[in-house]
Amino acid sequence: YAWFTTETLGGGPPVYNWTWLDGLAFQDHYSYQAKARAGDQSGKTNNTSFVTFYYDITRPTSSVNVPANGSFIGALPQLGGTAADPAPNESGVSGVQIALRRSDNKWWDGNDWTALHAAPPDESDWLATNCVPGSCALPWTKTAGLPGPVKMSAGDYSVYSRAYDVAVNTQTSLSPAVVFTWDVAGPAVALSTPNAAAPKVYSSMNLIGGTAQDANNTAGLEYLIKKYD
């Protein structure tokens, strides 16, 4: 390495301010050590001062995994997911935010469905999770400020996430949204054989069957036959 003369030196005495800007070019994911030394007009030189720092311009990544993509739910106690800042010499994930969109393109603001626009999220749509600067636990979760049952209606919802790191690089290439369906109404079932209409008397019966209806899905159906004397 070589010592360079500063571009500016002003102020003082006793405190002088200096800068050096020319030719600063750093590589991503490297650590550096900056050193400085000063001398006076009598030729005295002080001890060297140094600082080690890291250069990070890579954006972190994040994704949602709670609730599961394609799931049907009747309660939303929490959202959750993962986040990472690519190594080596990464500055580390500093925060994660989420955005929640209803199928009518309204966005959750922490209290109600307000903003109306298509995806992707606007800056005002992002809400904090438990991962915030100075206190970021991973995998991240969010439990506060989520819509309760009275704020939810039947239909699909999309959850987005974004992360930012200590070096203030913010994720711009979002992972695909997780889509879940709010479903609190149970399915309906009816028998067609035997038929509920009169006379309900059979001399033979080769099968028992009917229909099941649900706006979203039917996971299974069970039947029972009880014999009476």
Disulfide bonds with the S-S distance in Angstrom:
Cys131-Cys136 1.74
